[in-house]
Amino acid sequence: MATTHSEFPQGSVLVIGGSGGVGEAICARFAELGSDVVLTYHRNESRAAQVVAKVTAQGRRAEAFQLSMSDTARTRAVIDDIVARERVHTVVIAAGSDIAQPKIRDLSVEDWRAVIDADLNGFFNIVHATLPHLKGNGGGSYVHVSSAGLHRWPDGDVLSVAPKAAIESLLKGIAKEEGRFGIRANSVAIGVIETGIFLRLWQDGTFDEKWQKAVHANLCLKRWGQAQEVANAVAFLASNRALYTTGQMLSVDGGYGV
């Protein structure tokens, strides 16, 4: 059975991108700690259904909605539907584009604009739609799944790191402007996590043994991270254990930035 103690404020967590590898672990961890879950998915409806089943098996309520963050009207409609029926205590943004690994010099204008629209403008769409609800219900929190590349530049990762740098500035702005209303905003900067895009890039040869040795050379802990380790950090920042923590970045990167 799920725990009954109060790890979180009343309501549900909204996990944007809850059908991904890290997103699934986040949904499961919140359920384990006693929170109901609402998650969104982009294309993988069957995976989202599996996450819903996993959460409900832990004794918590869960539902999933299709959402593309860059679709402003759809984002507003979905979130308005969710918050009309329940209080959301935390918004977790764990979604991101399925990107390639180009050097900046080789990056096309079209790919740059597509990722900026999907990830950065999409993040703004989520905040713009949810912030009035959080303020109107006595506060809440944002937790963004960010990148350890903000601490040490990883060659070829511009499409991940650049949008997240701008998002980090937005989070600090939210923390500064909205803290008086009980709203907190934090991020979890992750390194190489053994799920999702990493597995695809490893399988297609973009990442190889030479790349692995180079990355491991910069790690204090000589292994890849696990989705559950990210989920633990996200849940902590959202929980009542972190009520005096805002505008911060918690690194889950094996010491990559050290």
C-alpha positions in Angstrom: 0.0 0.0 0.0 1.1 3.6 -0.6 2.3 5.6 2.3 -0.2 7.8 4.1 2.1 10.4 5.7 2.1 13.9 4.3 5.2 14.1 2.1 3.4 16.6 -0.2 0.8 19.3 0.0 -2.8 18.3 -0.8 -3.5 17.4 -4.4 -1.7 15.7 -7.4 1.6 16.1 -9.1 1.5 17.0 -12.8 4.4 15.3 -14.6 4.9 16.7 -18.1 6.6 13.9 -20.0 5.6 11.2 -17.6 5.7 8.4 -20.2 9.5 8.7 -20.7 12.0 6.6 -18.8 12.8 9.3 -16.3 9.2 10.5 -16.3 7.9 7.0 -15.4 10.3 6.7 -12.5 9.2 10.2 -11.2 5.5 9.2 -11.4 6.2 6.0 -9.6 8.2 7.7 -6.8 5.5 10.3 -6.2 2.9 7.5 -6.0 5.1 5.6 -3.6 5.3 8.6 -1.3 1.6 9.1 -1.3 0.7 11.5 -4.1 -1.9 11.1 -6.9 -0.4 11.6 -10.4 -1.5 13.3 -13.6 0.9 12.8 -16.5 1.2 13.8 -20.1 2.7 12.1 -23.1 3.5 13.3 -26.6 3.1 10.2 -28.9 3.5 7.0 -26.8 -0.1 6.5 -25.5 0.6 2.8 -24.7 3.6 3.7 -22.5 1.5 6.3 -20.7 -1.2 3.7 -20.0 1.5 1.5 -18.5 2.6 4.3 -16.2 -1.0 4.9 -15.2 -1.3 1.2 -14.4 1.9 1.2 -12.3 0.7 4.2 -10.3 -2.7 2.8 -9.6 -1.2 -0.5 -8.6 0.5 1.4 -5.7 -2.9 2.6 -4.5 -2.9 6.1 -6.0 -5.1 7.7 -8.6 -3.6 8.4 -12.0 -4.6 9.7 -15.4 -2.8 10.6 -18.7 -3.3 13.3 -21.3 -1.8 13.7 -24.7 0.1 17.0 -24.9 2.6 18.8 -27.1 4.1 21.6 -25.0 4.6 23.8 -28.1 0.9 23.8 -28.8 -0.2 26.7 -26.8 -4.0 26.3 -27.2 -3.8 22.5 -26.5 -1.6 23.1 -23.4 -4.1 25.7 -22.0 -7.1 23.4 -22.7 -5.5 20.3 -21.1 -4.3 22.1 -18.0 -7.6 24.0 -17.6 -9.4 20.6 -17.7 -7.0 19.1 -15.1 -7.1 22.0 -12.6 -10.9 22.4 -12.9 -11.2 19.0 -11.2 -8.3 18.8 -8.8 -5.6 20.8 -7.1 -2.1 20.4 -8.5 0.6 20.8 -5.8 3.7 20.3 -8.1 4.4 20.7 -11.8 7.3 18.5 -13.0 8.7 19.2 -16.4 10.5 16.0 -17.5 9.8 16.3 -21.3 12.4 17.1 -23.9 13.0 16.8 -27.7 14.4 13.6 -29.0 17.6 15.3 -30.3 20.6 14.5 -32.4 24.2 15.5 -31.3 25.4 18.2 -33.8 28.2 20.6 -33.2 27.0 24.2 -33.1 28.6 24.9 -36.5 26.6 22.0 -38.0 23.3 22.8 -36.5 20.6 23.8 -38.9 18.4 26.8 -38.3 15.3 24.6 -38.7 16.4 22.2 -36.0 17.4 25.0 -33.6 14.0 26.7 -34.0 12.1 23.4 -33.6 13.8 22.6 -30.3 13.6 26.1 -29.0 9.8 26.1 -29.7 9.2 22.6 -28.3 11.4 22.8 -25.2 11.9 26.5 -24.2 8.6 28.0 -25.5 6.9 24.8 -24.4 8.2 25.3 -20.9 6.8 28.8 -20.9 3.4 27.5 -22.1 3.3 25.1 -19.1 4.2 27.8 -16.6 1.8 30.3 -18.1 -1.1 27.9 -17.9 -0.3 26.5 -14.4 1.0 29.5 -12.4 -2.4 31.2 -11.8 -3.7 27.8 -10.4 -0.8 27.4 -8.1 -1.1 31.0 -6.8 -4.9 30.7 -6.4 -4.5 27.6 -4.3 -2.0 28.8 -1.8 1.2 27.9 -3.6 3.0 24.9 -5.0 6.2 24.1 -6.8 7.9 23.6 -10.1 10.7 21.1 -10.7 12.4 21.0 -14.0 14.6 18.1 -15.2 17.6 19.9 -16.5 21.1 19.1 -17.7 24.5 18.7 -16.1 25.8 20.3 -19.3 25.1 23.6 -17.6 28.1 23.0 -15.4 30.5 21.5 -18.0 29.9 21.8 -21.7 29.3 18.4 -23.5 30.3 18.6 -27.1 27.4 18.1 -29.4 24.7 18.7 -26.8 23.7 22.2 -27.7 20.1 21.3 -28.5 19.7 20.0 -24.9 21.8 22.5 -23.0 21.0 25.8 -24.6 17.2 25.7 -24.1 17.7 24.5 -20.5 20.0 27.4 -19.8 17.2 29.8 -20.6 14.7 27.7 -18.7 17.0 27.9 -15.6 16.8 31.7 -15.8 13.0 31.5 -16.0 13.0 29.2 -12.9 15.0 31.7 -10.9 12.6 34.5 -12.0 9.7 32.4 -10.9 11.4 31.7 -7.5 12.1 35.4 -7.0 8.8 36.8 -8.2 6.4 34.2 -6.9 8.0 33.1 -3.6 5.8 35.5 -1.7 2.8 33.5 -2.9 4.2 30.2 -1.6 5.5 29.1 -5.0 8.9 27.4 -5.2 10.9 26.6 -8.4 13.9 24.3 -8.6 15.7 22.0 -11.0 17.5 18.7 -11.1 20.5 18.8 -13.4 21.1 15.2 -14.7 24.1 13.6 -16.2 24.0 10.5 -18.3 21.0 8.5 -17.2 20.7 4.9 -18.4 17.4 5.3 -20.1 15.6 7.1 -22.9 17.7 9.1 -25.4 21.0 7.8 -24.0 20.0 4.2 -24.9 18.9 5.2 -28.4 22.2 7.1 -29.1 24.2 4.2 -27.7 22.4 1.7 -29.9 22.8 3.8 -33.1 26.5 4.3 -32.5 26.4 8.0 -31.8 27.8 7.1 -28.4 30.6 4.6 -28.4 33.4 3.1 -26.2 35.6 6.1 -26.9 32.9 8.5 -25.8 32.2 6.4 -22.7 35.8 6.6 -21.6 35.9 10.3 -22.1 32.8 10.9 -20.1 33.8 8.5 -17.3 37.1 10.5 -17.0 35.1 13.5 -15.9 32.9 11.5 -13.4 33.6 11.1 -9.7 31.4 8.0 -9.7 32.4 5.8 -12.6 29.0 4.6 -13.7 25.8 5.9 -15.4 23.0 7.3 -13.4 19.6 5.5 -13.0 16.1 7.0 -13.5 15.2 6.2 -9.9 18.0 8.4 -8.6 16.6 11.3 -10.6 13.1 10.6 -9.3 14.4 10.6 -5.7 15.8 14.1 -6.2 12.7 15.5 -8.0 10.4 14.1 -5.2 12.6 15.6 -2.5 12.5 19.1 -4.1 8.7 18.9 -4.4 8.2 17.6 -0.9 7.5 19.2 2.4 11.1 18.4 3.3 12.2 21.2 1.0 9.8 23.9 1.8 12.6 26.4 2.4 14.4 25.5 -0.9 13.8 27.6 -4.0 15.7 28.9 -7.0 18.2 26.0 -6.7 19.7 23.4 -9.0 20.4 20.0 -7.5 22.9 18.0 -9.6 22.4 14.2 -10.1 25.4 13.7 -12.4 27.9 11.5 -10.7 30.1 14.5 -10.1 30.4 15.5 -13.7 30.6 19.2 -12.9 33.3 18.8 -10.1 
